[in-house]
Amino acid sequence: MSHVFISYSHKDTEMMKIIRERLEDDGLIVWTDENLNWGTPSWVKSVEGAIRNASAMVVLLSPDSNASTWVDREISMAELLKIPIFPILIRGEDAESIPLRLVNYQYIRYDANDFSEKLKQLKANLKRTRTQAVAQAQAAETRSSATLRELADELQSDYAEDRILAIQEMVRMNNKRAVPYLISALENETRSKHVIIALIQALNVFKDERAIDALAAHLGNDDHLKYTDKISDYARRALMAIGTPEAEAKLGANMPE
């Protein structure tokens, strides 16, 4: 059954427990990494799987979550998979707690007088997204899955939306055989900044060292969409996720003097 994924800084664990309990009191199924060994390969695999199967993501905003690389990666994956994101500001001021990529999202404040009322509305939205996610999963089971080759062909579509949908489906398939197709598409994509960002986010999810050169080629790309980071920032995060000496060398070579 679809669950709500809570993204948070471990420095906000106590607040996470409070929010989780209030969501669960209303019958929502909530997933957190509280009982996992943080930073281990099994933790990474569990977090990725939990995001893939989530119907929504609640992000707990604070100065520490804004500075967290892992929270940023979790948000990236949710955005790529079109999972609805619902921010809650739990600590700090807007300027220090809200990442640029979420400034256009409506959020609720934990310290606001009307928090309980806003939380009630949030719960209703989370239940609605769960219903929608279950219906979509059932519909997916009744149709034939596109083969990887067919999705690769969609990456050549004249329409950016078709290319983005193909990228998202490749991520959902979680098959590393998609990586060469994604790399080739990134190397040849010149038509859409939206598609470039989606490709980089997908390669961030796969963390495959074969993508290092294609990602490094965008470290100087200062293009961006409204309310998003520069493309170079997405590329930097993807290389950091790969984390090999070669990836780190590429990052070091592109650091400003």
N, C-alpha and C positions, 0 to 999 in steps of 0.2 A: 504494500500500500504506500502511496506517496506520502512523504513527510516534509516537514519544514526544517531546513538546514540553517543553523545559527552560525554566522561568521563573527568572530570576536578575537580580541587580543587576550592571551592567557592572563594578562595583568588585570583583566576585567572579569575573571572567572566568577567571583561572588555575585556580581550583577547579572552575569549570564544565567546563573542558577535561579535568580529571582524571576527574570523574564521567562525562562523555560517553564518554571512552575506555573506561572500565570497563563501561559499558552496551553499547557497540558491540562489545566483545570477546566478548560472549555472543550476537552476531547481531541485536541490536536496532537498528532504524533510529531515529536521534535527530535532531531538528530544533532548531537554535539560530539566532539572528540574527547570529552572529559576523561573517559576511561581508557584512552589509548596512550601509547608511548610516543610522545611528541617528537617529530623529526625523523622517525625511523621509516624504512621503506614500506612497512606494513601500514603505518599511519598515513603516508602519502596515498597509498592505494585505496585505503578505506575512505579518506576524504574525497578523493576523485569519484569513487563509486557512489558516495552519498550525495554529491552534487548532481551527478548524472540522473539519479533517481528521485531528486527533490522536486516537489511541486512549487516551492517558493524558497527564497532565501531572506532571512532577517539579518541585517548587518547592524551590529552594535557599535555606534560611532563614539570614538574618544580620541584623544591625542595619541594614545598608544596603538589603537587599531589603525589610525591614519598612517602611522609610521611602520606598520607591519607588512613585510613583504608577502607573507602567506595570506593575509586578509585580502591584499590586492590581487593575488593570483586567484583566490576563490571568487572574487567579484568578476574577474576576467572570464572565468569559465562559465559563470552564471550568465553573463552578458552574451557570450558566444552561443550558449544553448538556449537563449531566450527564456531563461527562468526568471519569473518576476522577482524583483528585489524591493524589500521594504526596510528602510533605515529607521533606527531608533537612536536618537542622540542621548547617550547615558551620562556623559561627562565632558566637561570642557566647553569652550566657546566654538561657535561655528567655524571661524577662520582656522582654528588649529585641529579641529576634529573631523571636518567633512572633506573627503578627497575631491579633487577637481572633477573626477568622472561621475560623482554623485550629486553635484551641486544643483542639478536640474530635477532631482527627485524630491518628491514630498516626503517629509520625515516628521516623526513625532518626538517630543521632548519628554524625557522621564521626569524632569523637575517641573513640568507645567501643571497648572491647577486642573486642567481638563485631561490629564494623562489617562485616567481610567476610562473616560468616554472615548478618547481616541484609540485606546487599546481595544476596546470593544469593537470599534469599526475595523481595526486591523485584523482581529480574529475573524470577522465576517469575510473580509477579503481573502484571508488565508484559506478559509473553508471553500470559498468559491474557486480559487486556483487549484485546490486539491481535486474538486469535482471535475474541473476541466482537464486536469492531467490524467485522471483515471480514464475519462472518456477518450482522450487522445491515444492512450496506451492500448485501449481495447480496439480502437480503429486501426492502429498500426498492426495489431495481430491478425487482422482480417485481410490485409493487403500484402502483396508480394514485396519483399524488400528489394530495393535497387541494388544491383551488383556494384562492386567497387569500380569496375570499368565504366558502367553507365554514369556513375557519379563523376568520374574523371572527365567524361565527355561533357557533363554539365558545366565543368569548370571553364569550358571554352564558349559558353553561351554569350550571346550579345547583350544579355540583360544581367545587370549587377545583382539583382535580387535572386535570380536563378543560381548564380555562382555562389552567393552567400549561403543559400539553402543547401547546396551540395557540400560546402565546407562543414556546415553544422551537422549534416547527416554522417559525414566521414568521422567527425569527432564522436558522435553517438555510437558508431560501429566499434570504436576503440580498437581498430586494427592497424598496426604499424605499417602494413603494406600501403596505407594511404599516404605515408610521409613523402615518398618521391613525387607523387602527383601534386601534393601541396607545395613542395619546394619548387617544382617546375612552374606551377601557377604563380607563385610569388615572384620568381625571377622574370616572368613575362607580363605581369599585371601592370598596366600603365593607365588604365581607364578609370579606375574608381578607388578613392581613398578608403571608402567603406570596405571594399573587398580586400585591400592590402592589410587593413587592421584585422579583419576576420581571419585571414591566412596566418598572420603573425600570432594571433591568439590561439589558433589551432595548433601551430607548431610549439607554442608555449606549453600546451596541454601534453603533447607527445614527448617533449624533452629529448629529441633525437639529435645526436651530434652531427648527423648528415646535413642538418639545416643551418649549421653555423655560418657558412659563407653567405647564404641567401639572407639570413637575418642581419649579419654584419653590414651588408650592403645598404641597409636602411638606418644605420646608426647616425648618419648625417641628414636624415630626412626630417625636416622641421614642419612638414605639412601636418595638419590636424583637422578634426571635425569640431563643430561647435560643442563646447562643454566636454571635450576629451583631451587627453594628453597628446603630445606630439607623437608621430609615428616612430620617431627615434626612441621614445620612452618605452613604447610597446616592444620594440626590438631589443632594447637593453634588458628588459625584464625577462624576455624569452631566453636570451643568452645566459642570464643569471640562473634561470631554471635548469638549463642544460648543465652548467657548472663544471665542465671539463677544463683542463688547463688551456686547451685551444680556444674555448669560448672565453675564458678569462683574459687570454692574450688579446683577443679581438676587442674586448671591452677596454683593456688597458691602452691599446693603441689608439683608441678614439676618445680618450679622456682629454678635456681641454687643458692646455698648459697654463 
